Amino acid sequence: MPPIKSNLNAWKEALEDFGLIGLVCGPLPEPPKSGPVILKEPFSMPPPKQPPTKPPDTKATIAPAWKVPADPMKNPPQEALEACGGLEELKARICKCEACPLGAGRTKFVFGEGSPCARMMFVGEGPGKEEDIQGRPFVGRAGELLDKMITALGMAREDAYIANVVKCRPPDNRIPAPAESQACMRYLYRQIELIRPAVIVGLGATPLRDLAGIASGITKLRGQWRSVSIGGSEYPFMPTFHPAYVLRQYTKEVRQAVWSDLQAAREITGF
C-alpha cells in the first residue's frame, strides 16, 4: 500500500493542474502512525463566478405603432379619387398608398390591368409572391389557370379587367384583415366606376365578403347571383372559386362548377 502522504501530494498536484490552487488549506500534516489523515479545516469549493450582467440598452426604442398617414400621397382623400377621370390617372394617384399596414411591406403596388372598357371584371383577394414582385395581378400559377379560363370563354386576358380587393401583398399570403380591405376598397370602387363592367366575377371568399357584404363560405354561395351597388349603379356579381382553390382541389366537380359560373357570367356580357 503506497504511503498516505504521497497520495495527498498527488491529489494536490492534480488540483494544481486544473488551476484549483489554494483549495488545500495550509501545509499537509504529518500522517500519524496509524489511522486516516484528518485535515485541520474541511474542504469546500468556492462559489462559481457569475458572468457580469449586461447593462440595459437605454438607446433601444420600441417601434411606434402604425398610424394612418396624414400625407395625401400616402392616404389619398376621397375627393382626389373622384377627380381621377381614368384608370392611369387613378393609378398614379394611389400607387404610393400606405393607408393600411400592408403598404409598408410591399415590393410593388398591384393596381390591376386589362381593358378600361371591359365587359367582364375579375376581382380576387390580393397579390401573391409573384404579383408582389412583378406588380401585376394573377401572374403566378393561379394566374395561369385564370388565363386558361378566360381563353375557354372565347376571350383574351386583355379583353377583361383583373384586380384585387387589396393592392398590396398580405404577409404569408394570409387573408386581408377587414380594416385592410376597408382602406383599399375605395380604390376598387373607383376602378369599377371608371370601367363600368357588365358583370363582376368574384374569385374566392374575400370578394364575396368585401364586395357583396356576405361573410358566409364561398362553397355554399358560389354560382348564386348577387348585386353590388357602387356609385349609384347596380352591378351583377357572380361569386365562384378562386383559381388557387381549384389548383388545390383539382377535381372534375370543382372545375365543372367554376366553368358553369363563368358561362353564366359571359351570358350577361353578351360577348
Secondary structure, 3 states (H helix, E strand, C coil): CCCHHHHHHHHHHHHHHCCCCCCCCCCCCCCCCCCCCCCCCCCCCCCCCCCCCCCCCCCCCCCCCCCCCCCCCCCCCHHHHHCCCCHHHHHHHHCCCCCCHHHHHCCCCCCCEECCCCCEEEEECCCCHHHHHHCCCCCCHHHHHHHHHHHHCCCCHHHCEEEECCCCCCHHHCCCCHHHHHHHHHHHHHHHHHHCCCEEEEECHHHHHHCCCCCCCHHHHCCCCEEEEECCEEEEEEEECCHHHHHHCCCHHHHHHHHHHHHHHHHHHCC
